[in-house]
Amino acid sequence: SINGKCFDWLLVSRRSCFRAGVRYYVRGIDSEGHAANFVETEQIVHYKGSKASFVQTRGSIPFFWSQRPNLKYKPKPQISKSVNHMDGFQRHFDSQIISYGKQMIVNLV
């Protein structure tokens, strides 16, 4: 309830079954464009019979890279030099657009 107006707010997160893993062990994308540690979060608001939804996704940076865990605070990322990063990157965003429509991308690096 906000200012005496009652509503339902639902928050649902769905973790992808592709490239799931522990932080630092699974990074980047695979050849199909699946990003590591990909999560889709949907916020749904229901008020007086009306519904609104907002979907947000997040995942690893969509190119081919890895990180070897060590005792240092920030292990250095290793960027793969033997693959075409644009192929995987394009596959990733093509599937995003098919699933979710127009995209707004925010770089958190």
LINZILIN-V840691 format. One record per helix or strand of 2 or more residues. SS is the DSSP state (H for helix, E for strand). FROM is the first residue (numbers start at 1). LEN is the number of residues. If there is no record, write none. Layout:
# LINZILIN-V840691
ss=SS from=FROM len=LEN
ss=SS from=FROM len=LEN
This chain:
# LINZILIN-V840691
ss=E from=8 len=8
ss=E from=39 len=9
ss=E from=50 len=9
ss=E from=65 len=3
ss=E from=77 len=3
ss=H from=85 len=16
